[in-house]
Amino acid sequence: MNHSHVFNTIGTWITGLVNLFAGLVALGVMTEILFGTAFFGTSVVANITTLVGNVGSAGFAGIVSLLILVAMFNNTMPGGKPSKR
């Protein structure tokens, strides 16, 4: 079996899982906004607020790490190929 095929398959699975979890986060936020209570047993909005607060309190390093994560999620890292959406 070709190694590049294995890594492409693993990458496809990981991309699918990331998209699934992003959809679940969006669903959690929407249900919490619409119904006012936590739908998945935990408050998604409170967790996102805490995460953003922690990144913001880290100063410049937090901003840089956040930009790197956003670039990785959007697949726009230098030298990377843009995703086909």
Secondary structure, 3 states (H helix, E strand, C coil): CCHHHHHHHHHHHHHHHHHHHHHHHHHHHHHHHHHCCCCCCCCHHHHHHHHHHHHHHCCHHHHHHHHHHHHHHHCCCCCCCCCCC
